[in-house]
């Protein structure tokens, strides 16, 4: 992992919050280029992928812990509705901006489109 010290530093910079976003945006762009460049080093790509997946897993564990704490604090039991909602697939196509329903959740209903134009 020592050989990826620079990549790790760039990744850590891309996750920071500064008043001046230029270094963060630049480092984020570098990480995306290293991740998606088909001519790049496969070992670097796999390092970035493993780092990103570890970060996502850590965030999911943190969210689950916070959820369980809140449920314990309010002595809530998971409702069947919430269980059903967590089992639903995420919409991938066009969806409503307000309710986030689309063809996956309501295939029989028509999805309306709104356009804002300024002359």
Contact map, one row per residue, 1 for C-alpha under 8 A:
11111000000000000000000000000000000000000000000000000000000000000000000000000000000000000000000000000000000000000000000
11111000000000000000000000000000000000000000000000000000000000000000000000000000000000000000000000000000000000000000000
11111100000000000000000000000000000000000000000000000000000000000000000000000000000000000000000000000000000000000000000
11111111000000000000000000000000000000000001001000000000000000000000000000000000000000000000000000000000000000000000000
11111111100000000000000000000000000000000000000000000000000000000000000000000000000000000000000000000000000000000000000
00111111110000000000000000000000000000000000000000000000000000000000000000000000000000000000000000000000000000000000000
00011111111000000000000000000010000000000000000100000000000000000000000000000000000000000000000000000000000000000000000
00011111111100000000000000000000000000000000000000000000000000000000000000000000000000000000000000000000000000000000000
00001111111110000000000000000000000000000000000000000000000000000000000000000000000000000000000000000000000000000000000
00000111111111000000000000110110000000000000000000000000000000000000000000000000000000000000000000000000000000000000000
00000011111111100000000000110010000000000000000000000000000000000000000000000000000000000000000000000000000000000000000
00000001111111110000000000000000000000000000000000000000000000000000000000000000000000000000000000000000000000000000000
00000000111111110000001100110000000000000000000000000000000000000000000000000000000000000000000000000000000000000000000
00000000011111110000001111110010000000000000000000000000000000000000000000000000000000000000000000000000000000000000000
00000000001111111000000100010000000000000000000000000000000000000000000000000000000000000000000000000000000000000000000
00000000000111111100000100000000000000000000000000000000000000000000000000000000000000000000000000000000000000000000000
00000000000000111110100100000000000000000000000000000000000000000000000000000000000000000000000000000000000000000000000
00000000000000011111100100000000000000000000000000000000000000000000000000000000000000000000000000000000000000000000000
00000000000000001111100000000000000000000000000000000000000000000000000000000000000000000000000000000000000000000000000
00000000000000000111111000000000000000000000000000000000000000000000000000000000000000000000000000000000000000000000000
00000000000000001111111110000000000000000000000000000000000000000000000000000000000000000000000000000000000000000000000
00000000000000000001111111000000000000000000000000000000000000000000000000000000000000000000000000000000000000000000000
00000000000011000001111111100000000000000000000000000000000000000000000000000000000000000000000000000000000000000000000
00000000000011111100111111110000000000000000000000000000000000000000000000000000000000000000000000000000000000000000000
00000000000001000000111111111000000000000000000000000000000000000000000000000000000000000000000000000000000000000000000
00000000000001000000011111111100000000000000000000000000000000000000000000000000000000000000000000000000000000000000000
00000000011011000000001111111110000000000000000000000000000000000000000000000000000000000000000000000000000000000000000
00000000011011100000000111111111000000000000000000000000000000000000000000000000000000000000000000000000000000000000000
00000000000000000000000011111111100000000000000000000000000000000000000000000000000000000000000000000000000000000000000
00000000010000000000000001111111110000000000000000000000000000000000000000000000000000000000000000000000000000000000000
00000010011001000000000000111111111000000000000100000000000000000000000000000000000000000000000000000000000000000000000
00000000000000000000000000011111111100000000000000000000000000000000000000000000000000000000000000000000000000000000000
00000000000000000000000000001111111110000000000000000000000000000000000000000000000000000000000000000000000000000000000
00000000000000000000000000000111111110010001100000000000000000000000000000000000000000000000000000000000000000000000000
00000000000000000000000000000011111110000001100110000000000000000000000000000000000000000000000000000000000000000000000
00000000000000000000000000000001111111000000100000000000000000000000000000000000000000000000000000000000000000000000000
00000000000000000000000000000000111111110000000000000000000000000000000000000000000000000000000000000000000000000000000
00000000000000000000000000000000000111110000000000000000000000000000000000000000000000000000000000000000000000000000000
00000000000000000000000000000000000011111000000000000000000000000000000000000000000000000000000000000000000000000000000
00000000000000000000000000000000010011111101100000000000000000000000000000000000000000000000000000000000000000000000000
00000000000000000000000000000000000000111111100000000000000000000000000000000000000000000000000000000000000000000000000
00000000000000000000000000000000000000011111110000000000000000000000000000000000000000000000000000000000000000000000000
00000000000000000000000000000000000000001111111000000000000000000000000000000000000000000000000000000000000000000000000
00010000000000000000000000000000011000011111111100000000000000000000000000000000000000000000000000000000000000000000000
00000000000000000000000000000000011100011111111110000000000000000000000000000000000000000000000000000000000000000000000
00000000000000000000000000000000000000000111111111000000000000000000000000000000000000000000000000000000000000000000000
00010000000000000000000000000000000000000011111111100000000000000000000000000000000000000000000000000000000000000000000
00000010000000000000000000000010001000000001111111110000000000000000000000000000000000000000000000000000000000000000000
00000000000000000000000000000000001000000000111111111000000000000000000000000000000000000000000000000000000000000000000
00000000000000000000000000000000000000000000011111111100000000000000000000000000000000000000000000000000000000000000000
00000000000000000000000000000000000000000000001111111110000000000000000000000000000000000000000000000000000000000000000
00000000000000000000000000000000000000000000000111111111000000000000000000000000000000000000000000000000000000000000000
00000000000000000000000000000000000000000000000011111111100000000000000000000000000000000000000000000000000000000000000
00000000000000000000000000000000000000000000000001111111110000000000000000000000000000000000000000000000000000000000000
00000000000000000000000000000000000000000000000000111111111000000000000000000000000000000000000000000000000000000000000
00000000000000000000000000000000000000000000000000011111111100000000000000000000000000000000000000000000000000000000000
00000000000000000000000000000000000000000000000000001111111110000000000000000000000000000000000000000000000000000000000
00000000000000000000000000000000000000000000000000000111111111000000000000000000000000000000000000000000000000000000000
00000000000000000000000000000000000000000000000000000011111111100000000000000000000000000000000000000000000000000000000
00000000000000000000000000000000000000000000000000000001111111110000000000000000000000000000000000000000000000000000000
00000000000000000000000000000000000000000000000000000000111111111000000000000000000000000000000000000000000000000000000
00000000000000000000000000000000000000000000000000000000011111111100000000000000000000000000000000000000000000000000000
00000000000000000000000000000000000000000000000000000000001111111110000000000000000000000000000000000000000000000000000
00000000000000000000000000000000000000000000000000000000000111111111000000000000000000000000000000000000000000000000000
00000000000000000000000000000000000000000000000000000000000011111111100000000000000000000000000000000000000000000000000
00000000000000000000000000000000000000000000000000000000000001111111110000000000000000000000000000000000000000000000000
00000000000000000000000000000000000000000000000000000000000000111111111000000000000000000000000000000000000000000000000
00000000000000000000000000000000000000000000000000000000000000011111111100000000000000000000000000000000000000000000000
00000000000000000000000000000000000000000000000000000000000000001111111110000000000000000000000000000000000000000000000
00000000000000000000000000000000000000000000000000000000000000000111111111000000000000000000000000000000000000000000000
00000000000000000000000000000000000000000000000000000000000000000011111111111000000000000000000000000000000000000000000
00000000000000000000000000000000000000000000000000000000000000000001111111110000000000000000000000000000000000000000000
00000000000000000000000000000000000000000000000000000000000000000000111111110000000000000000000000000000000000000000000
00000000000000000000000000000000000000000000000000000000000000000000011111110000000000000000000000000000000000000000000
00000000000000000000000000000000000000000000000000000000000000000000001111111000000000000000000000000000000000000000000
00000000000000000000000000000000000000000000000000000000000000000000001111111100000000000000000000000000000000000000000
00000000000000000000000000000000000000000000000000000000000000000000001000111110000000000000000000000000000000000000000
00000000000000000000000000000000000000000000000000000000000000000000000000011111011000000000000000000000000000000000000
00000000000000000000000000000000000000000000000000000000000000000000000000001111111000000000000000000000000000000000000
00000000000000000000000000000000000000000000000000000000000000000000000000000111111100000000000000000000000000000000000
00000000000000000000000000000000000000000000000000000000000000000000000000000011111110000000000000000000000000000000000
00000000000000000000000000000000000000000000000000000000000000000000000000000111111111000000000000000000000000000000000
00000000000000000000000000000000000000000000000000000000000000000000000000000111111111100000000000000000000000000000000
00000000000000000000000000000000000000000000000000000000000000000000000000000001111111110000000000000000000000000000000
00000000000000000000000000000000000000000000000000000000000000000000000000000000111111110000000000000000000000000000000
00000000000000000000000000000000000000000000000000000000000000000000000000000000011111110000000000000000000000000000000
00000000000000000000000000000000000000000000000000000000000000000000000000000000001111111000000000000000000000000000000
00000000000000000000000000000000000000000000000000000000000000000000000000000000000111111100000000000000000000000000000
00000000000000000000000000000000000000000000000000000000000000000000000000000000000000111110000000000001000000000000000
00000000000000000000000000000000000000000000000000000000000000000000000000000000000000011111000000000000000000000000000
00000000000000000000000000000000000000000000000000000000000000000000000000000000000000001111111000011111100000000000000
00000000000000000000000000000000000000000000000000000000000000000000000000000000000000000111110000000000000000000000000
00000000000000000000000000000000000000000000000000000000000000000000000000000000000000000011111000000110000000000000000
00000000000000000000000000000000000000000000000000000000000000000000000000000000000000000011111100000110000000000000000
00000000000000000000000000000000000000000000000000000000000000000000000000000000000000000010111110011110000000100000000
00000000000000000000000000000000000000000000000000000000000000000000000000000000000000000000011111111100000000100000000
00000000000000000000000000000000000000000000000000000000000000000000000000000000000000000000001111110000000000000000000
00000000000000000000000000000000000000000000000000000000000000000000000000000000000000000000000111110000000000000000000
00000000000000000000000000000000000000000000000000000000000000000000000000000000000000000000000111111000000000000000000
00000000000000000000000000000000000000000000000000000000000000000000000000000000000000000010001111111100000000000000000
00000000000000000000000000000000000000000000000000000000000000000000000000000000000000000010001100111111110000000000000
00000000000000000000000000000000000000000000000000000000000000000000000000000000000000000010111100011111111000100000000
00000000000000000000000000000000000000000000000000000000000000000000000000000000000000000010111000001111111110100000000
00000000000000000000000000000000000000000000000000000000000000000000000000000000000000001010000000001111111000000000000
00000000000000000000000000000000000000000000000000000000000000000000000000000000000000000010000000001111111000000000000
00000000000000000000000000000000000000000000000000000000000000000000000000000000000000000000000000001111111110000000000
00000000000000000000000000000000000000000000000000000000000000000000000000000000000000000000000000000111111111000000000
00000000000000000000000000000000000000000000000000000000000000000000000000000000000000000000000000000010011111000000000
00000000000000000000000000000000000000000000000000000000000000000000000000000000000000000000000000000010011111100000000
00000000000000000000000000000000000000000000000000000000000000000000000000000000000000000000000000000000001111110000000
00000000000000000000000000000000000000000000000000000000000000000000000000000000000000000000001100000110000011111000000
00000000000000000000000000000000000000000000000000000000000000000000000000000000000000000000000000000000000001111100000
00000000000000000000000000000000000000000000000000000000000000000000000000000000000000000000000000000000000000111110000
00000000000000000000000000000000000000000000000000000000000000000000000000000000000000000000000000000000000000011111000
00000000000000000000000000000000000000000000000000000000000000000000000000000000000000000000000000000000000000001111100
00000000000000000000000000000000000000000000000000000000000000000000000000000000000000000000000000000000000000000111110
00000000000000000000000000000000000000000000000000000000000000000000000000000000000000000000000000000000000000000011111
00000000000000000000000000000000000000000000000000000000000000000000000000000000000000000000000000000000000000000001111
00000000000000000000000000000000000000000000000000000000000000000000000000000000000000000000000000000000000000000000111
